[in-house]
């Protein structure tokens, strides 16, 4: 069963929501956050990335940064203003990007179910990033951005969702990037129906937001230890999430760029690739299917198809294209043994497209780029069910949720 409970959201007024809502804190660096916030005093980036208001040399993990986050949060509550709902509610959140549309339930999920792996993971978290968001949550006493979850689609939940989306929304706006965000507050008399429907969902899966979820767990552990009257019903025992059916989600590929050829000249590099791949010059920038790759090198696209049959690999994680590329090319030819830590490799999310790969190689920032075919939701779920960890930067979900629309006070 999956526990999903209503919560008293802290939220903007409808007329201010587009000014407050911001991209997730972890998809932009400081300079990008500064540019997006611009002169907008209500941008939630001033809470999620408060260093944008501070000198470049500031330590992003210093006391001053978290204090600025707290003061900006309070200023936003007072000036926007942000309001707290009178009663706990569930919500629906629809994202529309071009022809693509997905609608998920917004509610609070159980930290205990996360810890017991009823909410399944596919990514290893980094301690420094956990520390940052844990401190952010405990300083604000709020979770200001949701974890992005998925589940195997349910006809019952689909029918409940269709009923609610026939009502007038609470929020409906188009962000500067062209993505439409629509949120409905579910009528109180339907909360129980949604809760009972999710009680029949056996497992939830983290699609995006592993660090947010882990930080919620660490925050709960800290606050539980400090509360002698802990009874398990406190808000810190839950974290905010948006839960989408798996058949509505779209995963984009995560491409790779490498800064140098590890001492090989151009001919040596191509010849080494031929040891493991059929290679064809003049290919398309995006591979045609699983087990194929497109490589941008010296101003041309090449198609690569490994000699090794994918199905000869018994584990699904070893059959992922990111694993094939790592095992057959990046490690043995370019010397990238650990893509998590090697500074010679970088990753380009699929939304930036293959033109970004061409730009990085053409301007000399990288020597070679690889365009990959995306991972599927079935592969993600199978890996999560096997308690396996995906290689770094395997999935890019688009469109992205926005921070600051609904916050969970703990």
ZAMARGU-4260 file (C-alpha; in steps of 0.2 Angstrom, whole numbers, plus 5000, padded with zeros to 4 digits):
<rodrens>
0) 5000/5000/5000 | 5005/5018/4997 | 5001/5031/5010 | 4996/5048/5002 | 4989/5061/5014
5) 4982/5079/5012 | 4992/5093/5019 | 4989/5112/5023 | 4999/5119/5009 | 5008/5136/5010
10) 5005/5144/4993 | 5004/5160/4983 | 4988/5169/4978 | 4983/5165/4960 | 4987/5182/4954
15) 5005/5180/4960 | 5009/5162/4957 | 5018/5164/4940 | 5029/5177/4948 | 5033/5166/4963
20) 5035/5149/4954 | 5053/5144/4949 | 5062/5130/4941 | 5069/5117/4953 | 5084/5122/4963
25) 5095/5108/4956 | 5093/5111/4937 | 5102/5128/4937 | 5118/5135/4943 | 5120/5151/4953
30) 5123/5162/4938 | 5108/5154/4929 | 5097/5157/4944 | 5103/5175/4946 | 5098/5178/4927
35) 5081/5169/4930 | 5077/5179/4946 | 5082/5195/4938 | 5073/5210/4946 | 5058/5199/4951
40) 5057/5201/4971 | 5045/5186/4972 | 5055/5173/4963 | 5056/5158/4973 | 5074/5156/4968
45) 5078/5169/4981 | 5073/5155/4993 | 5079/5139/4985 | 5095/5147/4978 | 5098/5162/4990
50) 5117/5164/4985 | 5111/5172/4969 | 5109/5188/4980 | 5126/5187/4987 | 5144/5189/4981
55) 5151/5176/4969 | 5164/5171/4982 | 5152/5166/4995 | 5153/5148/5002 | 5136/5141/4996
60) 5135/5130/5012 | 5139/5144/5024 | 5128/5150/5038 | 5124/5166/5029 | 5117/5157/5014
65) 5104/5147/5025 | 5100/5163/5035 | 5097/5172/5019 | 5085/5158/5013 | 5075/5159/5029
70) 5074/5178/5029 | 5069/5178/5010 | 5056/5165/5014 | 5048/5175/5028 | 5049/5191/5017
75) 5040/5181/5003 | 5027/5175/5015 | 5023/5193/5021 | 5025/5202/5004 | 5018/5190/4991
80) 5009/5186/5002 | 5009/5167/5004 | 4994/5159/5013 | 4992/5143/5022 | 4976/5133/5018
85) 4963/5132/5031 | 4962/5113/5030 | 4972/5099/5023 | 4970/5096/5005 | 4976/5085/4990
90) 4979/5093/4973 | 4981/5088/4955 | 4996/5095/4945 | 4995/5095/4926 | 5010/5099/4915
95) 5008/5103/4897 | 5023/5104/4885 | 5018/5105/4867 | 5008/5090/4863 | 5014/5081/4879
100) 5003/5081/4895 | 5004/5073/4912 | 4993/5074/4927 | 4998/5069/4945 | 4992/5069/4962
105) 5000/5081/4975 | 5000/5075/4993 | 5012/5070/5007 | 5020/5053/5006 | 5027/5043/5021
110) 5046/5044/5026 | 5044/5027/5034 | 5038/5020/5017 | 5053/5028/5009 | 5065/5021/5022
115) 5057/5003/5020 | 5059/5004/5001 | 5040/5004/4998 | 5045/5020/4989 | 5059/5014/4978
120) 5075/5022/4972 | 5087/5020/4957 | 5100/5033/4961 | 5114/5035/4973 | 5113/5051/4983
125) 5128/5062/4987 | 5131/5067/5005 | 5135/5085/5001 | 5119/5087/4992 | 5110/5078/5006
130) 5118/5090/5019 | 5112/5105/5009 | 5094/5101/5007 | 5093/5094/5024 | 5099/5110/5031
135) 5088/5120/5020 | 5072/5110/5026 | 5077/5111/5044 | 5081/5130/5043 | 5064/5134/5034
140) 5054/5120/5043 | 5047/5118/5026 | 5049/5107/5010 | 5047/5119/4996 | 5048/5108/4981
145) 5040/5091/4978 | 5048/5074/4975 | 5043/5068/4958 | 5036/5050/4960 | 5028/5038/4948
150) 5017/5022/4950 | 5010/5009/4938 | 4994/5017/4931 | 4977/5013/4939 | 4961/5015/4930
155) 4952/5020/4947 | 4964/5034/4949 | 4963/5039/4931 | 4944/5041/4933 | 4945/5051/4949
160) 4958/5062/4940 | 4946/5065/4926 | 4932/5070/4937 | 4942/5083/4946 | 4950/5091/4931
165) 4932/5095/4925 | 4932/5109/4939 | 4940/5126/4939 | 4958/5126/4943 | 4966/5135/4958
170) 4981/5140/4947 | 4983/5140/4928 | 4998/5149/4920 | 5012/5147/4907 | 5030/5149/4913
175) 5043/5158/4903 | 5049/5142/4895 | 5032/5139/4887 | 5027/5125/4899 | 5009/5126/4906
180) 5006/5122/4924 | 4988/5119/4930 | 4984/5114/4948 | 4967/5109/4955 | 4963/5108/4974
185) 4953/5092/4976 | 4936/5094/4985 | 4937/5088/5003 | 4924/5075/4999 | 4935/5066/4987
190) 4951/5066/4997 | 4946/5049/5005 | 4943/5041/4987 | 4960/5046/4982 | 4968/5040/4998
195) 4959/5023/4996 | 4964/5022/4978 | 4982/5024/4982 | 4981/5012/4996 | 4979/4999/4982
200) 4995/5004/4974 | 5009/4993/4980 | 5024/5003/4976 | 5029/5020/4972 | 5045/5024/4962
205) 5056/5040/4963 | 5058/5047/4945 | 5067/5063/4950 | 5071/5070/4967 | 5081/5057/4976
210) 5091/5071/4986 | 5074/5079/4991 | 5068/5062/4998 | 5083/5057/5007 | 5084/5075/5015
215) 5066/5073/5021 | 5071/5056/5029 | 5086/5064/5037 | 5076/5079/5043 | 5063/5067/5051
220) 5077/5057/5060 | 5084/5073/5067 | 5067/5080/5073 | 5060/5064/5079 | 5076/5062/5090
225) 5073/5079/5097 | 5054/5077/5101 | 5051/5067/5117 | 5032/5067/5113 | 5035/5060/5095
230) 5019/5050/5090 | 5022/5047/5071 | 5009/5059/5065 | 5020/5075/5065 | 5021/5083/5048
235) 5040/5079/5048 | 5036/5061/5046 | 5029/5065/5028 | 5036/5073/5012 | 5028/5082/4998
240) 5027/5073/4981 | 5019/5074/4964 | 5014/5056/4959 | 5011/5053/4940 | 5005/5037/4932
245) 5020/5029/4923 | 5011/5029/4906 | 5010/5048/4905 | 5029/5051/4908 | 5042/5055/4896
250) 5061/5051/4899 | 5073/5060/4888 | 5091/5054/4886 | 5106/5060/4895 | 5120/5063/4883
255) 5139/5062/4886 | 5153/5074/4881 | 5172/5070/4884 | 5185/5084/4885 | 5200/5075/4877
260) 5204/5058/4868 | 5216/5052/4882 | 5231/5055/4872 | 5225/5046/4856 | 5226/5055/4839
265) 5210/5055/4828 | 5214/5039/4818 | 5219/5029/4833 | 5203/5034/4842 | 5192/5029/4827
270) 5202/5012/4825 | 5200/5008/4844 | 5181/5011/4842 | 5181/4999/4827 | 5187/4985/4839
275) 5170/4986/4848 | 5158/4994/4836 | 5152/4995/4818 | 5154/5013/4814 | 5146/5023/4800
280) 5150/5041/4795 | 5135/5053/4791 | 5123/5046/4803 | 5109/5055/4811 | 5112/5065/4827
285) 5099/5054/4837 | 5101/5035/4837 | 5087/5026/4830 | 5084/5013/4844 | 5091/5005/4859
290) 5109/4998/4858 | 5114/5011/4845 | 5124/5027/4848 | 5127/5043/4838 | 5144/5051/4840
295) 5149/5069/4835 | 5167/5070/4831 | 5177/5082/4820 | 5162/5091/4813 | 5153/5074/4808
300) 5140/5063/4816 | 5144/5044/4816 | 5133/5029/4820 | 5139/5016/4832 | 5132/4999/4834
305) 5141/4987/4846 | 5147/4970/4841 | 5142/4963/4857 | 5123/4958/4858 | 5114/4967/4871
310) 5104/4952/4877 | 5120/4942/4881 | 5120/4953/4897 | 5109/4945/4910 | 5106/4960/4921
315) 5094/4974/4915 | 5106/4987/4922 | 5120/4981/4911 | 5109/4981/4895 | 5106/5000/4897
320) 5114/5010/4884 | 5123/5021/4897 | 5131/5005/4903 | 5135/4999/4886 | 5144/5015/4881
325) 5153/5016/4898 | 5159/4998/4897 | 5164/4997/4879 | 5170/5014/4875 | 5171/5027/4889
330) 5182/5016/4901 | 5192/5005/4889 | 5196/5018/4876 | 5194/5035/4884 | 5200/5030/4902
335) 5184/5036/4910 | 5183/5023/4924 | 5171/5032/4936 | 5159/5045/4927 | 5153/5050/4944
340) 5170/5058/4949 | 5180/5060/4933 | 5181/5078/4928 | 5185/5074/4910 | 5167/5069/4906
345) 5151/5080/4907 | 5133/5077/4904 | 5120/5086/4894 | 5101/5083/4897 | 5091/5079/4883
350) 5080/5095/4883 | 5096/5104/4877 | 5096/5093/4862 | 5110/5087/4850 | 5114/5105/4844
355) 5121/5108/4861 | 5133/5093/4859 | 5138/5100/4842 | 5141/5117/4850 | 5152/5110/4864
360) 5163/5100/4852 | 5164/5114/4839 | 5170/5127/4851 | 5183/5116/4859 | 5175/5113/4875
365) 5174/5094/4871 | 5183/5083/4860 | 5169/5071/4857 | 5151/5069/4861 | 5139/5054/4862
370) 5120/5055/4859 | 5110/5041/4868 | 5093/5033/4866 | 5082/5036/4882 | 5080/5024/4896
375) 5062/5017/4897 | 5050/5018/4913 | 5049/4999/4913 | 5068/4998/4914 | 5068/5011/4928
380) 5055/5001/4938 | 5064/4984/4935 | 5081/4991/4941 | 5072/4999/4956 | 5063/4983/4960
385) 5080/4974/4960 | 5088/4987/4972 | 5100/4991/4958 | 5108/5009/4956 | 5108/5016/4939
390) 5124/5024/4931 | 5125/5042/4935 | 5115/5054/4924 | 5104/5040/4915 | 5087/5049/4915
395) 5081/5066/4911 | 5062/5069/4915 | 5054/5084/4905 | 5044/5094/4908 | 5050/5099/4926
400) 5039/5104/4941 | 5040/5121/4948 | 5046/5125/4966 | 5036/5137/4977 | 5019/5133/4971
405) 5014/5122/4986 | 5025/5121/5001 | 5024/5108/5015 | 5027/5116/5032 | 5034/5104/5045
</rodrens>
